[in-house]
Amino acid sequence: MNKNIFLLFLGIFLGLNLFSQKGSIRGFVYDKSSGEPIMFCNVTIDGTSFGTQTDLNGMYNLSQIPTGDHKIVVTFVGYEKYTKNISINDWKIFNLNIELNTSAVKINEIEISADRLENKTDVKAASIKITNEDLDLVPTIGGEADLAQYMQIIPGVIFTGDQGGQLYIRGGSPVQNKVLLDGMTVYSPFHSIGLFSVFDADIIKATDVYTGGFSAEYGGRVSSIMDIKTKDGNKKRIQGKLSSNTFGSKLLLEGPFKVDGNSSFLFSGKTSYLDKTSEIIYDFPMPYSYTDLYGKFTFGSQNGSKANIFGFNFQDNVNYQGVSDLQWNSFGLGSDFLLIPGNSPVLIEGNFAYSKYHITLEEISSPLRESSIAGGSMGFDFTSFQPKGKIKYGFDVYSFLTKFKTFNSANAIIEQDENTSEFSAYVNYQYNANRFIFEPGFRLQKYNLETSPEPRLGIKYLASDVLRLKLATGIYSQNIISTISDRDVVNLFYGFLTSPDDIPLDENGNEYKHKIQKAKHIIIGGEYDINLKMDIQVEAYIKDFTQLTNINREMISNFDNEFIIERGLAKGIDFLLKYKNKQLYLWTVYSLGIIQRYDEGNVYFPHFDRRHNVNFVSSLTFGNNNSWKADARWNLGSGFPFTQTQGYYENIPFTGGINTDYITQNGELDVIYAELNQGRLPYYHRLDLSLSKTIEISKNTILEISASVTNAYNRENIFYFNRIEHERVNQLPLLPSAGISLKF
């Protein structure tokens, strides 16, 4: 009797176990002509609800698939549909790498974008993904797309000018924005002439810009993250691009260097000769020049595992003849790898990197100033795929050295040489329910000065097929500060310091709670698909910078503290409306923001507090085979705050000390300033246009001719005002340019 009952339960158990037998399938999707991974293509099991998208590496993973025979289907716009019959075995991982052929059939409409599909599977609060194709939608300068131009149209991003301009992201200053290139930290991502970044647009695979509320995977900054991934070189053939225009020239070369089809190289170099051509072409001296180099080697295996070795060298120079000479150099060398274990559901990634940044400024009126930061990092990430989501966890180690030397207004030397290190560990869990996507996470950031526990949370509610609501929040910290003050309006000298141990007391004479900078973010928003071609996104945000360390610009002696502690509050709302069909792309952004700083009871608006900002972008393809393309961008921004002039007086410098005859000595004209940033500059607006013609010489040889104009109606936007000489200096005037490029 008992034996029969045992056999009955055993039979039921085995039957249920057999009924629930499941397996997994994973692999990579590649472009057959180049071997480059294809991002965001759809991978489904025909006749079932199982489906996913490929990631940045072109990888897909489907788990908990019932055992048996199935048909896998892979689709992506511009490629032929791929199908294959497969057999899933119990608890086994079926590995399948796929190559897609380019479609010979012209697709009339792009009905569902990869970005829209990603919106339904990820929280993506305060996040914008930029692909290589996106960069071409903004007016080019001399025919060359650039990340700096695209960054300026992102909701919540404020750009302070064409010359020496910086990007301020939802209330955060540039030092509070972390920029990663293949996992390496880039300390100066934009050149002194704000039209160009250090990155070649043609090597960028994708850029994730997190304007706030980023997950536990990222840390070390209190405002934003820009994570740039470069593409691998062509694994099938040698190809490249050679271009020249009135601003500079560029060379791109890539191809296989082993016959196995899994290894490749990529090299990019671009340089500017604007300092030499501007007076001839524009009759307007622009003393800016730069050279950017990047190289990458990729070594792959048959199962999709790969390793990269890469490096960069970026140089920038601004030489105002007889006045000042500013130079900076940024160098980096690193390696990363992607490891696919044989029959394990865990994906392993790692990176090793070293980068250095050094800047000097020589001026006639003051001694040499210089700053540098150099450091190495190591990190490992592990991704475990779950039936309804994934768990990602890992750790990072970062050690760096900062050096700084300058002089204050009293000609007292200020120096800092510091060695410091950071350790961080994180875990991030993404769970996809029927209507909800939950993404809780936790990051532990350990600095020399203190340890910072940082919880993070992201939630998205899929109210319907066309409406999605989202929320993101978290605590953030950083240990790096800038050598310039947030109160400086124009300062090309941009160096780095570690957070000081000796900070001043608060207004009540008490010690501050933290030694490092801290912030809290909260973002709420929604996405609505108006139709197949148009969608709108709305996000409201608050960034509470609970503690900020700033350079003390009021320091007049060595007895004063070099730093001040402030609190900041940034709040606003951003609207983004997008429209896209087969020929026309429209992008409209309106941002309303308020940024305030609090210093010992005083409240002021920092110089980048732009209340209203509008960007309108359009891109139209037309003509035979859509070989013509016209792009336009119009930017309107309300005036920045500035400190007004209250009066002038004669300042006697007492160069002879107590023996100075102040009755007969001639003084210098000096300024009496009104309250900090109580005035507002005029509105800023600028129109940029570009037009290009593509000529297909052969299947793999394409010639492109372009013309563009920056500041098309020659708006006189103010750069700065010399109070002593009563002279206004404007931003860049109308700048026409032309270029030609050859792809082969």
Residue, then its C-alpha position, 0 to 999 in steps of 0.5 A: m500500500n505504502k509502496n504503491i502510494f510512493l510509486l504514484f507520487l513518484g510518477i506524478f513528480l516525474g510527470l510534472n518534472l517532464f512537463s516543466q522541462k525547459g531550456s535556453i537559447r542564446g547567441f549573437v546577431y551580426d551583419k554578414s557584410s562587416g561582422e559588426p554586431i547588430m543592436f536592438c534587433n528582434v529575436t522571437i520563438d515563432g508561435t510563442s510569447f518568447g521574445t527579446q532584443t539584442d543588446l549593445n554586443g548584439m547578444y540575445n538570451l531567451s530562457q525557460i523555453p519548453t523543450g522540443d522543436h521550435k522555429i527562431v525568427v530574427t528581424f530588423v529594419g534593413y535586413e532580410k528576415y532570418t528563420k531556423n528550426i531548432s531543438i531545445n533540450d532539457w536544461k541545456i543552453f542552445n548557442l546560435n550565432i546568426e548573420l543577417n544579410t542586408s535587404a535588397v528590398k527598399i522598406n517604405e516605412i519604419e513603423i516601430s523603432a528599436d528605441r520604442l521597443e526598448n522603452k517597453t522592456d527597460v525603465k529608461a527614466a532620464s535616459i537617451k540612447i544615441t546611435n551613429e545614425d542619430l548623429d547624422l540627423v543634426p546639422t553637420i559642420g563641414g559635413e562631419a557629424d559630431l556628438a557635441q552637436y547632438m548633446q546640445i539638443i537632449p532634454g535638460v542639457i544647457f550649453t553655455g556657448d560656442q567658445g569655451g562653452q560647457l555642457y550643464i546637465r539638469g543643474g549639474s556642472p561639467v565635473q559632475n558628469k562622468v564620461l566613459l569611452d569603452g569603460m575609460t574615464v575621459y576628463s575633457p570630452f569637448h574641445s575649447i571651441g564648443l562645436f566639436s567633441v573629442f570623439d569621431a562620430d563614425i566610430i561610435k556604436a551607441t551612447d547612453v546619456y543618463t541625465g539623472g536617476f541612473s542605476a547602481e551600475y554607475g557611480g562616482r558622480v552626482s549629476s549624470i553619466m555619458d557611456i560611449k561604446t565604440k564599434d568593432g572594426n570590419k571583420k570582412r574587408i578593409q574599409g574607411k573614410l577620408s574627409s576634408n572641410t574648411f574646419g579640419s580633416k579626418l581619416l578612418l580605417e578599419g578591417p580584419f588583420k587575421v583570416d579567421g574572420n573574428s579579429s579586426f582593427l580600427f583607427s581614427g584620426k582627426t585634426s583642425y586647422l581652424d586657427k590657420t584658415s579662419e582669418i583667410i576664410y572668415d576674416f575672424p580669428m579663431p585661435y583653436s586647434y586640436t588633434d584626436l587619435y583613437g585605435k582599437f584591436t578586437f580579438g574574437s572567438q566562435n562562441g561570441s567571446k571577445a577581447n578589445i585593446f584600445g587607446f586614445n590621445f586627444q590634444d587641444n590648444v587655444n593661443y591668444q597671441g600675446v595674451s595667453d596660451l592654453q593647452w591640454n592633453s588627454f591620453g588613455l590605454g585600456s582593455d575589455f573583454l566579454l566572456i561567454p561560459g560554455n553552459s552557464p547562464v552568467l555573462i562575464e565582462g571586465n575592463f582595465a584602463y589607465s587615463k591621464y589629463h594634463i592642462t596648462l595655462e600661460e598668461i602674460s599677467s600671471p604665472l603658469r597654472e597647471s593641473s593633472i589627473a592620472g589613474g588606473s581602474m579595474g572592473f568586473d561585471f556579471t549578468s545572470f539572465q532570469p526568466k523575467g529579467k536579469i541580475k547584474y552585479g560587479f565591482d570597480v577599483y579606481s586609484f588616481l593622482t591629482k596635481f594642481k598649482t595656481f595663484n589666487s588674487a593675492n598672488a599666493i600659491i595654491e598647490q595640491d598633490e594627492n593620491t587617492s583610491e576608490f572601491s565600489a560594488y553594486v547589484n542591480y535587479q531588473y524584473n519584468a512583470n506583466r505591467f510593471i518593470f522593477e529595477p531596484g539596486f544598491r551601490l556601495q561607494k568607498y572613498n578614502l574620506e568615507t563610505s557612501p551607501e547608495p540605494r537606487l530604484g527605477i519603476k515603469y508602469l505599462a498602462s497600455d500599449v501606447l502609454r508608459l509611466k516611469l520613476a527613478t530615484g537614488i543617492y549619489s556621491q563623488n570625490i572629484i571637484s573642479t579647479i574652477s568655481d561654478r561662479d566663473v562665467v568664462n574660464l578655459f582652464y579646467g583642472f581637477l582636485t580630490s575632495p579636501d579633508d580640511i573643509p570649513l565649518d558651516e554657518n553655525g560653526n559645526e562640521y558638515k556631515h560629509k567630506i565628499q559631494k552628495a546628491k539625491h535625484i527623483i525623476i517622474g515621467g511618461e511616454y505616449d505613442i501618438n501613432l506609429k510615427m510620433d511619440i511624446q515624452v515628459e519628465a519632471y525632475i528634482k536634483d537635491f545637491t545636499q553638499l557641494t565643494n567649490i573653490n573659494r573665489e573670495m580667498i585673499s590670504n593664506f589664512d582663508n580656507e581654499f574651499i567653500i561648501e554649498r547646497g544646490l537645488a535643480k528642478g524642472i520639466d522637459f518635453l520631447l516630441k519626435y516624428k519619423n517617417k521614411q523621409l522626414y525626422l522632427w525633434t522638438v524639445y522644450s525645457l523649463g529649469i530652475i537652478q539655485r545655490y545656497d551659500e551660508g544663508n545666501v541664495y543665488f542663481p549660478h551662471f548656467d541657470r537658463r530658465h527656458n530652452v527650446n531646440f527644434v531639429s529637422s532632417l529631410t531626405f529627398g531626390n533620386n534614391n533619397s541622395w539629398k539630405a537637408d538638416a536644420r537646428w534652431n536653438l532658443g534660450s533665455g538669458f543667463p544670470f550675470t553680476q551687474t556693474q554698480g560702479y568703478y573706483e581707483n584701486i591702488p595696489f600698494t606695490g611698495g608696501i607701507n612705503t607706497d605714496y598713495i597720494t601721488q601713485n596712480g591706481e588701476l581702474d577697478v569695479i564695484y559689483a552688484e549682488l551676485n548674478q542678479g541680472r539677466l543677459p539677452y536671449y540666445h538663439r541660433l540657426d544651423l543649416s546643412l545640405s549634403k549630396t551622396i553619390e554612389i560610385s560603386k557598391n562600396t565607394i560613396l562620395e559625399i559633398s556637403a555645405s553648411v552654415t552655422n549661425a545662419y542669420n548672424r545673431e550676435n550672441i554675447f560671449y563676455f563683456n570687458r567691463i574695464e574697456h567697455e567692450r562686448v565680445n560675441q559668440l561665433p558669427l555666421l560661419p559657412s563651411a563646405g566639405i567632401s568625404l570619400k567612403f570606401 
